[in-house]
Amino acid sequence: MSTAATVSPGARFIDPKVLVRIGSLELAARFVVEGFINGLHKAPYLGISVDFAEHRGYMPGDDIRRIDWRLFARTDRFYVKQFEADTNTNFSVLFDVSKSMSFGSRGVTKLDYGRYLAACLSYLSSRQRDRIGIVTFDDDIVERVPPSAKHFDVTLHTLDKIVAGRPGDLGPPLFKATEFFKRRSILVVISDFYEEPEKVLDAIKPLRFAGNDVIVFHILDPAEVDFPYDDSSSFEDMETGRKMAVVPDKLRDEYRALVQDHIRSLGQLFSRNRIDYAFLNTKVPLDHALFKYLAMRHKMTKVR
Amino acid sequence: MSFLAPLFFAAIAALGVPVLIHMIQRQRTEVVEFPSLMFVRRIPFHSLRRQRVRHWLLLLMRCAALVLLIAAFARPFLRSTALAAVTGGSREVVVLVDRSYSMGYGGRWEEARDIARGVVRDLAADDEATVVFFDSGAESSTRSTTDRASLLAAIDDVELGTGTTRYGPALQLAQGILEDSDQPLLEVVLISDFQRVGVDSAGSILLPPGTVLTPVSVADDDPTPNVSVAGASVQRDLFADRERATVTARLANRGNEPVEDLLVSLELNGRELESLRVSIEANGPATVTFDPFTLEDSAMPISVRAAADRLPQDDVYHFTVAPGDIVPVLIVGKPGNAGSEANLYLRQALAIGTSPAFAVTERAISQVTAADVTAAGVVVLNDVGLPDGPIGAAITRFVEAGGGLWIALGEGVRWPGDNLDLLPGPIDGPADRDGRGGSLGFVDYSHPVFAAFSTPRSGDLTGPRFFRYRPLSVGPDTLVLARFDNGDAAMAEHRFGEGRVLVWTSTLDTFWNDFARNGIYLPFVHRAVEYLADYTAPTSALTAGQVLDLSAYPGAAELDLSSPNLVVRDPSEDRVDPGSDGRPGFIGLQEQGFYEIRDTDAGDTDPVLVAVNVDLSESNLDQVDPQELVAIVTGRAAGDRTIGEEREIRPEDLERRQTLWWYLLIGALGFLATETVMSNRLSRAELDLD
């Protein structure tokens, strides 16, 4: 697993636990993204959306730094420069809101982590004038916000009111979601992927059929990875409700190996199918996730 | 449902402990919510799935098996009347069969056995029965059995006894059997001729509540004529220096009809010596005196047999007559008529004795010879002193050697002063009692001479009046047997050498007292002479049912009881173990007739004969109403079966009969077996899954 030390030295790390304390999702996203971008000014990835598309009239609220002063000098009017990347992409988050996502051992649930991740990515995308949408699902589609340039707030609102309560199943809802993305989109799938790797791939793969770029964020809690339990306890599957008495000491090593094997298998399968896959541990700051995302977007831009 | 041992259910609490602990632990254990157990489930051997109840059915079956086991140990039973009716129909039947010899009357015995067989055959499959044969005692071959064959065999094998009817022991045995029984219905079938003589013994018996006593009488309703030989006495005398015996038999007619010309015969060793005919009035006695016969040197087996009637057992009386049962008595009196008169009462009293007989020789003091003294067993100095000279010395030697001397102190007694050894003390001159005279004020009834008068109405020794006596000065060591009411000695005993001396301080005639005219005079004289002669009466006959103690039997004194060669044969010529009851020398006399006892190592010595007769009380065939007997031992009238049906069955009996524990045990085993099969299959299935 990656750690903070492996992230770019310029990145500013914000503990997810701190984010949780910020009530406003937008504020938190802005806090993260702005800090992230400021920290990246020396990074080689700047200007990913600098391809000029058109000018549009200045509107109050626009960053005055984006005013094309040259054009002002010629026309004596304020125009703002718009870039191509800001406008031609749909950005949708497919967020797994199944019951298992509500697990969190450190005060931050996977759902929270995913929520901030989705908010940050949406914010990031909205800054690039992407059309923002979101689909939440468990074993079915729970809520859907179609991608739109005006749907950033709706998306945040949707993220804000998410409640994880039902068992999840990747296949049926994602298959249904393929119908929503007729236009090429950037699809970010956020889930804990408690399915067999092959089944996960079978569920994700159709999302790429319309030329979508699919980025998969596999979120797990540290407890799910390390299995730090000591006492023999009755473990209850949050989704099925099935209980099982477990002696953690006896199975910790095997469990860890199985989880790592699962992560490795998912990575290999997604890689073979040209799907970007990132494993996120909720103890890792969101900056790291954003860094991974931008690295992937950069790769996409290059390919495109 | 009730339980005999409900405390066993405390074990159920123990059964619940692991389950309880499990439940408590389950509650106390914090459930850890985990997103998915997908990976955990793949790890087969390190989960604690066994701590969780996965197979409720198996748990329930195990618990049910244990509960059934515990319930079985708690010994359950049902009190429901329906079940009791199903399981409570069997009976405990005790068949009491009278085998006293009165049952030999006519065909009673066979009839009784047939009835007993019928009762046994009519038993239901579940009924338990005991056949008890009784006369004066009771015995059963097999106790509380359902094996009819053994019961019938016992009935076939039993023989008529020689004892008397006593219902007590039989009913007591039945009482014990019924009290030990767990059967709901208790029945006693009493097959008997219901003689009245046997009822007294049943007075203290009370059968368990609810017992149905069914009397079955085999007695005839008609009058039962029966003549029995009630006994025989032997008059002995000497004829030509040989002892002769004259047998007089007593007969009793127990019937309501007179018996004419009944043939009664005297048998010696089974051979008839003489037969006589006798007529007996209804319910009356008769005596038959046979001609005398000379006794042999050994005991002779004599039987008096009447012509057989319907009850043959009491038609014969066996006894033995041994020689030597005569006590020779030498009476030394005053010469002439005076002596004859003084000896009159004494002579007459001694002439009457039969057992023993007294061979009296009278001699005047001047005519007595040393040979007379030597031939005597007892010497009586009746109103004479000790003769002088050799005769006196002979008497002294006689006493010293073990002879008996009776001194009656009268007017004419002059005792030589140089030979006072035979007297307990000096004698004074005659002392008179005024008025009505004196009487005996103290009598030592423990002494053999007076023991016969110790019981009430056996003679009043204070009746005779004594007008004159010779005061006898006795020392402190002298045994005074009787004293007058003034304290002077009336009779004293003195030991000299091996012999005994009795001193009677008055006369044995009527001159100084009226004792000789009193009814107790004769037995007094007999006892005194027998005591002086150290006489022990031979036993002529014993009664069936008695135990013979050979060591105390007069005729068997010379037998070596510890000898392995001691042979006892019963009247049936069968050999009897002389120590059959574990004590050597004791023989149970069960048969009527003569037992022979001999030591085969003793050469040609004559055997010791023991005559055994039936108890004649059994000859009284008077009957009691069977219902009366039933009322005595059950406390209610016969035929009342309702009480039997209402008998309250003890819980122990109910439980033992229902044996519900057995079914519970089978159920528990069934559960365990099913659980084993199921758990094996489930284990295999889980192993396959893993």
Boltz contact constraints between the chains, C-beta under 6 A:
constraints:
  - contact:
      token1: [A, 100]
      token2: [B, 35]
      max_distance: 6.0
  - contact:
      token1: [A, 100]
      token2: [B, 36]
      max_distance: 6.0
  - contact:
      token1: [A, 103]
      token2: [B, 35]
      max_distance: 6.0
  - contact:
      token1: [A, 194]
      token2: [B, 36]
      max_distance: 6.0
  - contact:
      token1: [A, 194]
      token2: [B, 38]
      max_distance: 6.0
  - contact:
      token1: [A, 232]
      token2: [B, 48]
      max_distance: 6.0
  - contact:
      token1: [A, 233]
      token2: [B, 29]
      max_distance: 6.0
  - contact:
      token1: [A, 233]
      token2: [B, 32]
      max_distance: 6.0
  - contact:
      token1: [A, 234]
      token2: [B, 29]
      max_distance: 6.0
  - contact:
      token1: [A, 234]
      token2: [B, 31]
      max_distance: 6.0
  - contact:
      token1: [A, 235]
      token2: [B, 32]
      max_distance: 6.0
  - contact:
      token1: [A, 235]
      token2: [B, 34]
      max_distance: 6.0
  - contact:
      token1: [A, 235]
      token2: [B, 37]
      max_distance: 6.0
  - contact:
      token1: [A, 236]
      token2: [B, 31]
      max_distance: 6.0
  - contact:
      token1: [A, 236]
      token2: [B, 33]
      max_distance: 6.0
  - contact:
      token1: [A, 237]
      token2: [B, 36]
      max_distance: 6.0
  - contact:
      token1: [A, 237]
      token2: [B, 37]
      max_distance: 6.0
  - contact:
      token1: [A, 238]
      token2: [B, 33]
      max_distance: 6.0
  - contact:
      token1: [A, 238]
      token2: [B, 35]
      max_distance: 6.0
  - contact:
      token1: [A, 244]
      token2: [B, 37]
      max_distance: 6.0
  - contact:
      token1: [A, 244]
      token2: [B, 47]
      max_distance: 6.0
  - contact:
      token1: [A, 245]
      token2: [B, 48]
      max_distance: 6.0
  - contact:
      token1: [A, 245]
      token2: [B, 51]
      max_distance: 6.0
  - contact:
      token1: [A, 245]
      token2: [B, 52]
      max_distance: 6.0
  - contact:
      token1: [A, 246]
      token2: [B, 40]
      max_distance: 6.0
  - contact:
      token1: [A, 246]
      token2: [B, 47]
      max_distance: 6.0
  - contact:
      token1: [A, 247]
      token2: [B, 46]
      max_distance: 6.0
  - contact:
      token1: [A, 247]
      token2: [B, 48]
      max_distance: 6.0
  - contact:
      token1: [A, 250]
      token2: [B, 46]
      max_distance: 6.0
  - contact:
      token1: [A, 251]
      token2: [B, 43]
      max_distance: 6.0
  - contact:
      token1: [A, 251]
      token2: [B, 46]
      max_distance: 6.0
  - contact:
      token1: [A, 254]
      token2: [B, 43]
      max_distance: 6.0
  - contact:
      token1: [A, 255]
      token2: [B, 39]
      max_distance: 6.0
  - contact:
      token1: [A, 258]
      token2: [B, 39]
      max_distance: 6.0
